[in-house]
Amino acid sequence: MNVKSVFVKSPFNYELRNVELPALKADEALVEIIACGICGYDMEISACLSPGGYTALGHEYVGVVRETGSAVDNVKPGDRVTAESSTFCGVCDDCRNERVDLCRNLKTSSNGYAQGFAEMTVVPAKSLVVCNDIDPLTAVLSEPAGVSFDLVKTAEVQITDDVLIVGMGPIGYMALFIARKISAGRIVVVDRHENRRNMALEAGADAVYAGVEDMPSEETFGKILLTAVPQLLPACILRARYGGCIAFLDSNFRDGNTVPLDTGIIHFNRLQLRSSFASPATFFPWVHKLMRAGVIDGSKIVTNVYTLSHYKEAFDKLRTDKDHAMKVVVVNDNSGIKEKK
């Protein structure tokens, strides 16, 4: 079967190519893509790829199963599904010791020829999670919402915690919705983009600031979630209460990940610095419960929608208008979903 698939071939230089899908293996499924979100990871790959290379993009997708291999029993043709970007194996020592989060023997939905920004893709069926009752423009957020969930869980946000969220991209934004559901404490957001600060206030933040340095000097937090650049870690550490926890994530492949930290402050204030890394991708069932409950709602998070034919506009929008483009989604031309530019 021949399908169209988006590739990046050099920094921010994209091409829609015709590729031939391989025959299904016994444990695989053929999925017709409905929609796929552009992730910061896609943008990092786009920025770092050497000229002459071709890399297929897209892992935040929702689609419909069209065909299954002979050994597949967890999904069937007609099911609407989302795909874990990586799935634990279930048989290694870590998995058997109830630490699936440490599994490195992963099944991945990345295949190198047609991924989320394509008409169809072939994926390991065990990576698929059924979401028949969830609107596609909400279900498409499953993978990044799982990252947000992991960040909040890593920080162990509790009902009385005051929380600082630094960085109001899609991960920080959905972490705000989740933290607001958990905590009755004060939640403060920092982001340099005015429109994103306004969105945070509408989502339930108690206060917003353009920079950490703009907050009152006496304001501190029990839990801090950092989704922005790692250079802000030192400033975040100074905002942590005695015994506080700073959870962070970072997918920057370029220079700038080495950050000097005052270990004396960390030690004598009994602070914890924790890395959130949602690989394997987990928590889809919990995330889907949050979606069904309206805690995570695509109509509040997806700001821009483009068809596959206009994929270049979609990538350009996210790269050039971060103040207004919170989550940009590409939908298949025959999805029936209207563009929202």
C-alpha positions in Angstrom: 0.0 0.0 0.0 1.4 3.4 -1.0 0.7 6.3 1.4 1.8 9.9 1.9 4.1 10.6 4.8 5.9 13.8 6.1 9.7 13.7 6.5 12.2 16.3 7.6 15.3 16.2 5.4 17.4 19.1 6.8 16.7 21.7 9.5 13.1 22.8 9.2 13.0 21.5 5.6 10.1 19.1 5.1 8.8 16.9 2.3 5.6 14.9 1.8 6.8 11.7 0.3 5.1 8.6 -1.1 6.1 5.5 0.8 5.2 1.8 0.5 3.9 0.3 3.7 5.2 -3.2 4.5 3.0 -6.2 4.9 1.5 -6.6 8.4 3.3 -8.9 10.8 1.3 -11.1 13.0 1.5 -8.7 16.0 0.9 -5.5 14.1 -2.0 -3.3 13.1 -2.7 -1.0 10.1 -4.0 2.4 11.4 -5.5 5.1 9.3 -4.5 8.4 10.9 -7.1 10.9 11.9 -4.9 13.5 13.6 -1.4 14.0 14.9 0.0 16.7 17.2 3.3 18.4 16.6 5.5 17.7 19.6 8.5 19.7 20.8 10.4 16.5 20.1 9.5 16.8 16.4 10.8 20.4 16.4 14.1 19.3 18.1 14.5 16.7 15.4 13.7 19.3 12.8 16.3 21.6 14.2 19.1 19.1 14.5 18.9 16.9 11.5 21.9 16.9 9.2 21.3 17.9 5.6 20.6 14.9 3.4 18.9 12.8 6.0 15.2 11.8 5.9 13.3 11.2 9.2 9.6 10.4 9.4 7.8 12.5 12.1 4.8 12.2 14.4 4.1 10.1 17.5 1.2 12.0 19.1 -1.6 10.5 17.0 -5.1 9.1 17.0 -6.5 6.9 14.3 -8.8 4.0 13.3 -7.7 0.4 13.0 -8.2 -0.8 9.5 -6.5 -4.3 9.6 -4.8 -6.5 12.2 -2.3 -9.2 12.1 -3.2 -12.8 12.9 -2.0 -12.7 16.5 -3.6 -9.4 17.5 -6.4 -9.6 20.1 -6.4 -6.3 21.9 -7.8 -4.2 19.0 -10.1 -4.8 16.1 -10.9 -3.1 12.8 -13.0 0.0 13.4 -11.6 0.8 16.8 -10.4 4.4 17.4 -7.0 4.2 19.0 -4.1 6.2 20.3 -0.5 4.9 20.2 2.0 4.8 23.0 5.3 6.1 21.6 7.1 3.3 23.4 5.6 0.3 25.3 7.2 -1.8 28.0 8.0 -5.4 27.0 6.4 -7.1 30.1 9.0 -9.9 30.3 12.3 -8.3 31.3 13.5 -8.3 34.9 12.4 -4.8 35.6 8.9 -5.5 34.2 8.6 -8.7 36.2 9.7 -6.8 39.3 6.9 -4.3 38.8 9.2 -1.5 37.5 7.8 -1.3 34.0 9.0 2.4 34.0 12.6 1.1 33.9 12.0 -1.2 30.9 14.6 -0.7 28.1 13.4 -3.6 26.0 10.8 -1.3 24.4 8.4 -1.8 21.6 8.2 1.5 19.6 5.6 2.9 17.3 8.3 4.7 15.3 8.9 2.8 12.1 11.0 5.1 10.0 8.7 5.3 7.0 5.3 6.5 8.0 4.3 7.7 11.4 1.7 10.1 12.7 2.0 12.7 9.9 0.9 10.2 7.3 -2.3 8.8 5.8 -1.7 5.4 7.4 0.9 3.7 9.5 1.8 0.2 10.7 2.3 -0.1 14.4 2.8 -2.9 17.1 -0.7 -3.6 18.2 0.4 -3.8 21.9 1.1 -0.1 21.7 -2.5 0.8 20.8 -5.0 1.9 23.4 -8.7 2.1 22.4 -10.5 5.4 22.9 -13.7 5.0 20.9 -15.7 7.4 23.1 -13.2 10.3 23.2 -13.3 13.1 20.6 -10.3 12.9 18.2 -9.0 16.4 19.0 -8.9 15.4 22.7 -7.6 11.9 22.2 -4.7 13.2 20.1 -3.4 14.6 23.3 -3.0 11.2 25.0 0.8 10.9 24.6 1.7 14.4 25.8 -0.9 14.3 28.5 0.8 11.1 29.7 4.1 13.1 29.9 2.3 15.8 32.0 0.8 13.1 34.2 4.2 11.6 34.8 5.7 15.0 35.7 3.0 15.7 38.3 3.3 12.1 39.6 7.1 12.4 39.8 6.8 15.6 41.9 4.2 13.8 44.1 1.8 16.8 44.1 -0.6 16.5 47.0 -3.9 18.1 47.9 -2.3 20.9 50.1 0.7 21.6 48.0 1.5 25.1 46.6 2.8 24.4 43.1 5.0 26.5 40.7 4.9 25.5 37.0 7.7 27.0 34.9 6.9 26.8 31.2 3.4 26.9 29.7 3.8 24.8 26.6 1.4 21.9 26.1 3.1 19.8 28.8 3.1 22.5 31.4 -0.4 23.5 30.4 -1.9 20.0 30.9 0.2 19.6 34.1 -1.7 22.7 35.3 -5.1 21.1 34.6 -4.0 17.9 36.4 -2.4 19.7 39.4 -5.4 22.0 39.7 -7.6 18.8 40.0 -5.3 17.4 42.7 -4.3 20.4 44.8 -6.3 23.0 46.7 -3.1 25.0 47.2 -1.8 28.0 45.3 -0.6 27.3 41.8 1.6 29.9 40.1 2.7 29.8 36.5 5.8 31.4 34.8 6.0 31.8 31.0 7.5 34.6 28.9 4.6 34.6 26.4 1.7 36.8 27.4 -1.1 34.8 25.7 0.1 31.6 27.4 0.0 33.4 30.8 -3.6 34.4 30.0 -4.5 30.9 29.1 -3.0 29.7 32.4 -5.2 32.1 34.4 -8.3 30.8 32.5 -7.2 27.3 33.4 -7.1 28.0 37.1 -3.7 29.4 37.9 -3.8 31.7 40.9 -1.1 34.0 39.5 1.2 34.3 36.5 4.6 35.9 35.9 6.8 36.5 32.9 9.9 35.3 34.8 10.8 33.6 38.0 12.6 36.7 39.0 9.3 38.7 38.8 7.7 36.9 41.6 7.7 38.3 45.2 11.0 37.4 46.8 9.3 35.7 49.7 7.2 33.3 47.6 8.2 29.7 47.8 6.7 26.4 46.8 6.6 22.8 48.0 6.5 21.4 44.5 8.0 22.9 41.3 7.4 21.6 37.8 9.9 22.8 35.2 9.1 22.2 31.6 11.1 25.1 30.2 14.9 25.2 29.5 17.2 23.6 32.1 19.0 26.9 32.6 16.1 27.9 34.8 16.9 25.1 37.3 19.1 27.3 39.6 16.3 29.9 39.8 13.7 27.2 40.6 15.9 25.8 43.4 15.8 29.2 45.1 12.0 29.1 45.0 11.7 25.7 46.7 10.6 25.4 50.3 12.6 23.4 52.8 12.1 19.8 51.9 10.6 20.7 48.5 10.8 18.8 45.3 11.7 20.1 41.8 10.6 17.8 38.9 11.8 18.6 35.4 12.0 17.3 31.9 14.2 18.2 29.0 14.3 17.0 25.3 16.9 19.5 24.1 19.4 17.7 21.9 21.5 20.8 21.3 24.2 22.5 23.5 23.1 24.0 26.8 22.1 21.1 29.0 25.1 21.6 31.4 23.8 23.7 34.2 25.8 24.7 37.3 23.9 24.1 40.6 24.6 25.1 44.1 24.6 21.7 45.8 24.8 23.3 49.2 21.4 24.9 48.8 20.0 21.5 47.7 21.6 19.7 50.6 21.0 22.0 53.5 17.4 22.6 52.4 16.7 18.9 51.9 15.5 19.5 48.4 14.9 16.7 45.9 15.7 17.1 42.2 13.8 14.5 40.1 13.8 13.9 36.4 10.6 13.0 34.7 11.1 10.8 31.6 7.9 9.2 30.3 9.6 6.3 28.4 8.0 3.9 28.2 4.8 5.8 27.6 2.4 4.9 30.4 -0.7 6.2 32.1 -2.9 6.3 28.9 -5.9 4.7 30.8 -5.7 7.3 33.6 -5.2 10.1 31.0 -8.3 8.9 29.2 -10.3 9.0 32.4 -9.2 12.6 32.8 -10.4 13.3 29.3 -13.8 11.7 29.9 -14.1 13.8 33.0 -13.3 17.0 31.1 -10.1 17.7 33.0 -8.1 17.5 29.7 -10.2 19.0 26.9 -8.8 19.4 23.4 -11.1 22.4 22.7 -9.1 24.3 25.4 -5.6 23.0 24.4 -5.6 22.5 20.6 -5.2 26.0 19.2 -4.5 25.3 15.5 -5.6 22.6 13.1 -4.2 22.1 9.6 -4.8 19.4 7.0 -2.0 17.1 5.9 -1.9 19.0 2.6 -1.0 22.1 4.6 1.5 20.5 6.9 4.3 23.0 6.2 2.0 25.8 7.4 1.4 23.8 10.6 5.1 23.4 11.4 5.8 27.1 10.5 3.0 28.2 12.8 4.4 26.4 15.8 7.9 27.6 15.1 7.1 31.3 14.6 4.1 32.0 16.8 4.7 30.4 20.2 2.7 33.1 21.9 -0.5 31.9 20.3 0.1 28.4 19.0 -0.2 26.2 22.1 -0.9 22.9 20.4 -0.8 22.5 16.6 -2.5 19.4 15.1 -2.4 18.0 11.6 -5.4 16.1 10.4 -5.8 13.9 7.4 -7.5 15.5 4.4 -10.4 13.1 4.6 -10.9 13.3 8.4 -13.9 15.6 8.3 -12.2 17.9 10.8 -12.1 21.6 9.8 -8.9 23.6 9.8 -8.4 26.2 12.5 -5.6 28.5 11.6 
